Structures are given as C-alpha cells and as structure tokens.
Amino acid sequence: MTQAITYKGFTIQPAPRQLVDSGQWELNVFISWGVEEEEDSSHFVKTGRYATSEEATDQCIAYGKQIVDGQIPGSSVGSRH
C-alpha cells in the first residue's frame, strides 16, 4: 500500500488494485477516523481504469477527499466523525 495522508481528521489510505484482465488500475480506498483504541474505518471502491499505479493512487486520494467532504452521494463518512 502507498503512503496514507491525513485530511480533515481522517486518514485516507490509497490501495489501488491492478485488474488481472487488462493490467489497468482501479480505485480502492480505506478511510479511517478516531483514536487508536476507538478507530473506525470504511472501504470504498470506484470503478474506473487508470494506466499506472501512480495515476490511480493520485485519484484514490482525490476520491477520498471528496468522500470526506460529502461530495459523493451514498459514500460520506462525515456524519460518523
């Protein structure tokens, strides 16, 4: 997994997955919040095709920020923080 970032009190962990059939990458993101003893997390996957792991990682981070900001209908973690 690539380096996690902290955004507005949430930890966004990009974990892009390489697709076996095409060799392309899709978005796979873990978002966690809280303190170690009471940490909670959610997992999000977004279909899409990216040519490189680096491109997918950048998009994972952008997607994670959108989720934290409540911009993705049905995928918000804001109400849990």
Secondary structure, 3 states (H helix, E strand, C coil): CCCCEEECCEEEEECCEECCCCCCEEEEEEEEECCHHHCEEEEEEEEEEECCHHHHHHHHHHHHHHHHCCCCCCCCCHHHC
